[in-house]
Amino acid sequence: MTGSVGLIADAWHTLSDSLSSVAVLIGLRASKKPPDKEHPYGHGRAELASTLLIGMVLTLIGVNFFRESIDRLINRESVVFGFWAKAITVISILAKEGLAQISFYAGRKNNSPSLRADGWHHRSDALSSIIILFGIFFGANFWWMDGVLGLIVSALILYASYDIIKIALGEIIGKSADEKTINEIRELVDSVLDREVHLHHVHMHIYGDHKELTCHIKLPPDMTLKKAHDIANHIEDQIRLQMNIEATIHMEPL
């Protein structure tokens, strides 16, 4: 109705929420499939793939509307906003923030990075609509308001896509275990053994909900292989029971 590039960009941002939510559902469904011969560690990273897809869709949308907004400013095109532009924008802000809260809650409950990413997608959309609403009220006084609003929404979309892609790629490529988790593992090992094993070389591999841990321990060189194996097995069992992590331990002579 208004021909506003800012509102149209915001609408596409909203539509991308629906598309990305479908991608999340597909990823979550695939990630729950049990391990098989071709995928011995399960399908947990399918969820990360869907998260990456969300980021890529957002990037394309952001670049497209950035160019559109630049063209609008170059051509000095202005827009007249009416009552419906204001009313619909207010309603959309409330709806988007409600969806964000639902996604954040589901993400916390299920420890799902793609659901949290989807929540931030909704939240960024609500924030962009607030900026649009602010511009609508002042747009009548400045011909360049719509183009500037389009640039701001585009920047918000591109920032959201960068953050989502960075998180997903970090998990897919692999990253070191955080210091908090390593300290928890050390404390657990100390609590279940009566000897110091010098836990080191800790690596974590994350496949959605499934986590694999590899680490090294040091034991006396004259210890029997059976005794060393029993100690390693005991540590692996406790890490599995108390932290839900599958551990593989390499033993070295002290």
Secondary structure, DSSP 8 states (H G I E B T S, - for coil): ----HHHHHHHHHHHHHHHHHHHHHHHHHHHTS---SS-TT-STTHHHHHHHHHHHHHHHHHHHHHHHHHHHHHTT------HHHHHHHHHHHHHHHHHHHHHHHHHHHHT-HHHHHHHHHHHHHHHHHHHHHHHHHHGGG-TTHHHHHHHHHHHHHHHHHHHHHHHHHHHHH-----HHHHHHHHHHHHHH-SS----EEEEEEEETTEEEEEEEEEE-TTS-HHHHHHHHHHHHHHHHHHH--EEEEEEEE-
